[in-house]
Amino acid sequence: MLSTRVDFIELHILHHANEEPLYGLWMIEELARHGYRLGSSQLYPRFHRLEKLGYLRRQARVVEGRRRKYYRTTPAGRRYLNEQKRRVIELMKEAFSPAELVRDLDPKARRRTRSTPTTNPTRRSAS
């Protein structure tokens, strides 16, 4: 049975682990680029949980003389990621109007919104 909660950090981990194998420090830095401040004590329990659920597979490699753990999604992890993505989209459809979604998700729409004057063009200035 799939979890009923959505953990955006776990989704982020699964998304990147689905693209290519990743390791902890890289993931901490990637999450920081998105505003998450996590240390290894918050990240590795998530790796272990996802691994225990069968969503990630760990492989140890030696890099520059040090052992590094790489994580990659499993087929079950890809199915879980896709299901959770559908749930996030369903929530977004309920929480945002179509105009908000277009404005916030379409880079071209964001540029048009920013360049649109905020004043009402039909009002005359008091000059």
Long-range contacts (C-beta under 8 A, 24 or more apart in sequence): 2-80, 2-83, 2-84, 6-84, 6-87, 6-88, 6-91, 7-46, 9-36, 9-38, 9-43, 9-46, 10-46, 10-49, 10-50, 11-81, 11-84, 11-85, 11-88, 12-36, 13-46, 13-47, 13-50, 13-56, 13-71, 14-50, 14-55, 14-56, 14-73, 14-77, 14-80, 14-81, 14-84, 15-81, 17-56, 17-71, 17-72, 17-73, 17-77, 18-72, 18-73, 18-77, 18-78, 18-81, 20-72, 21-59, 21-70, 21-71, 21-72, 22-70, 22-71, 22-72, 23-68, 23-69, 23-70, 23-71, 24-69, 47-71, 50-77, 53-80, 55-80, 55-81
